[in-house]
Amino acid sequence: MSKTALITGATSGIGAAYAKRLAGQGYDLIITGRRKEIIQKLADDLTKQYNIKVKVIIAELSNDSDIQKVVDATKAAENLEILVNNAGYAVPLVPFVQNDPLENERNLKVLVGVPMRLISAAIPEMTKRGHGTIINISSAAAFLPVRKRAVYAASKAFVKSFSESLSLEVKNKGIQVLAVCPGMTDTDFFRGLSKEEKAIHMKNFKVMSPESVVDCSLKDLQRKRVVCIPGMYDRVLIATTRTFPWFSKLLFK
């Protein structure tokens, strides 16, 4: 029986890189995104190139009915081997109190609520089969306080901590959990930053390709790690900040 991987936010960036890599390994795919033409082209290309099945779900994952569509697909998937929780976005770059509280809640729903819903849907069948993999895309921001990104940084810290705790619960059932914590990555998120924010990040971080992030995460899966920080530069930066907390203030002046 063929294996299936479900990837949220697969239209571009890290999600698309996972889709291409797993398709190349023979996985059938279920991929979600909002931009129909782009994600359908990706699906068509992968189907033709690798002779696999690709199901596309057009979903806005802050919308309850769309979330339920993906939950239902997760439960119905045949031999779901890998779940990649990648979908996400950041609220506008403004101080917390200046942002719309409802937008903050919407952001948390996508970054925190949706992964929990899909994991809850996936684990029962993975447990029955005695194997499965859950990859949650966190961020280097999980380790760093980020000015004007309070909700985003806190949500990514939740994803990292949740992944570590969940791993303790399910590893004896044959299920591996990995939190991937990339730094600045060349995705639509990065390209959509303001000039001010992009300049700050370009000064302090090295930009990685989505493919490099995926490579590192899959290697860390083989090593049975629970947290993956792609890139030596980011690992050193995070270690420095955790040792000297004041250092983070210099990064986001």
Secondary structure, DSSP 8 states (H G I E B T S, - for coil): ---EEEESS-SSHHHHHHHHHHHHTT-EEEEEES-HHHHHHHHHHHHHHH---EEEEE--TTSHHHHHHHHHHHHH-TTEEEEEE-------SS-GGGS-HHHHHHHHIIIIIHHHHHHHHHHHHHHHHT-EEEEEE--GGGTS--TT-HHHHHHHHHHHHHHHHHHHHHGGGTEEEEEE---SBSSHHHHTS-HHHHHHHHHH---B-HHHHHHHHHHHHHTT-SEE--SHHHHHHHHHHHHSTTHHHHHT-
